[in-house]
């Protein structure tokens, strides 16, 4: 069977990971959560007692960081299961800094591309269609308005026992949007050949169906 690559990009809390995971399950493809990789690196920097805003210090850890994504959703960083802790507010507040550093992105992008070379994948992130997999078979740019994204992330945090306020989450979403879209290397932006999907008023199930319809149409056109 032909290997197929699906790239889903978009801003923070747009529901990319949830949708991408369900789409990959429906298609029988491997799901690659690139955001979890940057979160794991951020957690490791903080665990080492370093400031994620310190680019040189953060980059110095590249040679020692080993990140594994498992099919059951677990994220392992240097032998530690960090699946839950990388979703904590302190990691969310700093991941955009780590993701903006070119040397860290280059290291993680190399891993992401190797994963995509081996099998059909659904990969979500900020720059998958523009930089990581510029030749992806299908590119989708998933968006939602800020208030909607803030509520989604707030409810997700509360369901996981993460303490926060809606105002704090909305402020973090807006801040991350700015950092992600203004970084010098591989900024957040839709690929010229991507399909824009606004999920502001869609349920998860409706968003998944919309993505599957786009994939079916795009693959059929190929």
SVG drawing of the C-alpha trace seen along z (x, -y; Angstrom):
<svg xmlns="http://www.w3.org/2000/svg" viewBox="-21 -38 46 40">
<polyline fill="none" stroke="black" stroke-width="0.4" points="0.0,0.0 1.1,-3.5 2.5,-5.4 0.4,-8.4 1.3,-11.5 -1.3,-13.7 -0.2,-17.1 -2.5,-18.9 -1.3,-22.4 -2.8,-25.1 -2.6,-27.3 -2.5,-26.2 -5.7,-24.5 -7.3,-24.2 -8.0,-20.6 -5.4,-19.3 -4.1,-16.5 -7.5,-15.1 -8.7,-15.2 -5.4,-13.9 -5.4,-11.0 -9.0,-10.0 -8.3,-10.4 -5.2,-8.2 -7.3,-5.5 -10.0,-5.6 -7.4,-5.3 -5.1,-2.8 -2.2,-5.2 0.5,-6.1 -0.2,-9.3 2.8,-11.5 2.2,-14.3 5.0,-16.7 3.7,-19.1 4.3,-16.4 7.9,-16.2 8.5,-20.0 6.6,-19.7 8.9,-16.8 12.0,-18.9 10.5,-21.8 9.9,-19.7 13.4,-18.3 14.9,-21.8 12.9,-22.8 13.7,-19.6 17.4,-20.4 16.8,-23.7 17.3,-25.8 15.2,-28.7 13.4,-27.8 13.7,-31.4 17.5,-30.9 18.2,-29.8 21.8,-28.8 21.2,-26.8 18.2,-25.0 20.1,-24.2 23.0,-22.7 20.7,-19.8 20.0,-18.7 22.7,-15.9 21.4,-14.3 17.6,-14.5 16.0,-11.3 12.2,-11.3 10.0,-8.4 6.4,-8.4 4.5,-5.2 1.5,-3.9 -0.5,-3.8 0.0,-7.6 2.8,-7.5 5.6,-10.0 9.0,-8.9 11.8,-11.4 15.2,-10.1 13.6,-7.0 10.9,-8.9 7.2,-8.6 6.2,-12.3 2.8,-11.8 0.9,-13.6 3.4,-16.1 4.0,-17.7 0.4,-19.0 0.9,-21.0 0.5,-24.8 4.1,-25.5 5.1,-23.5 2.4,-25.0 3.6,-28.5 7.1,-27.8 6.9,-25.4 6.6,-28.1 10.0,-29.4 11.6,-26.0 9.8,-25.5 11.2,-28.8 14.9,-27.7 16.2,-26.7 18.7,-24.1 16.1,-22.3 13.6,-22.3 16.2,-20.9 16.9,-18.0 13.3,-17.2 12.3,-17.6 14.9,-15.1 13.2,-12.6 9.8,-13.5 10.8,-13.0 12.4,-9.6 9.1,-8.5 7.2,-9.6 9.5,-7.8 8.7,-4.4 4.9,-4.3 1.6,-6.2 1.2,-8.9 -1.0,-11.7 1.3,-14.3 0.1,-17.5 2.0,-20.6 2.8,-24.2 4.9,-23.7 4.3,-20.2 2.9,-21.3 5.3,-24.2 8.5,-22.7 8.5,-19.2 6.6,-17.5 6.4,-20.0 5.4,-17.2 2.7,-15.8 -0.2,-14.2 -2.8,-16.2 -2.3,-19.4 -4.9,-20.8 -4.7,-24.1 -7.1,-23.7 -8.3,-26.9 -10.9,-28.1 -11.4,-31.5 -9.5,-32.3 -12.4,-32.1 -13.4,-28.7 -9.8,-27.4 -9.4,-28.8 -12.6,-27.0 -11.5,-23.8 -8.0,-23.9 -9.5,-25.0 -12.0,-22.1 -9.2,-19.7 -7.0,-20.9 -9.8,-20.6 -10.6,-17.1 -7.0,-16.2 -6.9,-17.8 -4.8,-20.7 -5.7,-23.8 -6.1,-27.0 -8.6,-29.8 -10.2,-30.4 -8.7,-33.9 -5.2,-32.4 -5.7,-29.9 -7.0,-32.5 -4.0,-34.8 -1.7,-31.8 -3.4,-30.9 -3.0,-34.5 0.6,-34.7 1.5,-31.4 -0.3,-32.5 2.0,-35.5 5.2,-33.7 4.4,-30.8 3.5,-33.1 6.4,-35.6 9.4,-33.2 12.1,-33.6 12.5,-29.9 9.5,-27.9 6.8,-30.2 3.1,-29.1 1.4,-29.8 -0.8,-27.8 0.9,-26.2 -0.1,-27.6 -1.7,-24.3 -3.4,-23.6 -7.1,-23.3 -8.4,-25.7 -10.8,-24.1 -12.5,-26.3 -13.7,-24.1 -15.1,-26.9 -18.6,-25.5 -17.8,-21.9 -17.9,-19.0 -14.9,-16.7 -16.9,-14.1 -17.8,-16.7 -14.3,-17.9 -13.0,-14.4 -15.5,-13.7 -14.6,-17.0 -10.9,-16.0 -11.7,-12.5 -13.7,-14.1 -10.8,-16.4 -8.4,-13.4 -10.7,-11.3 -11.2,-14.1 -7.4,-15.0 -6.2,-11.4 -8.8,-10.8 -7.5,-13.8 -3.9,-12.5"/>
</svg>
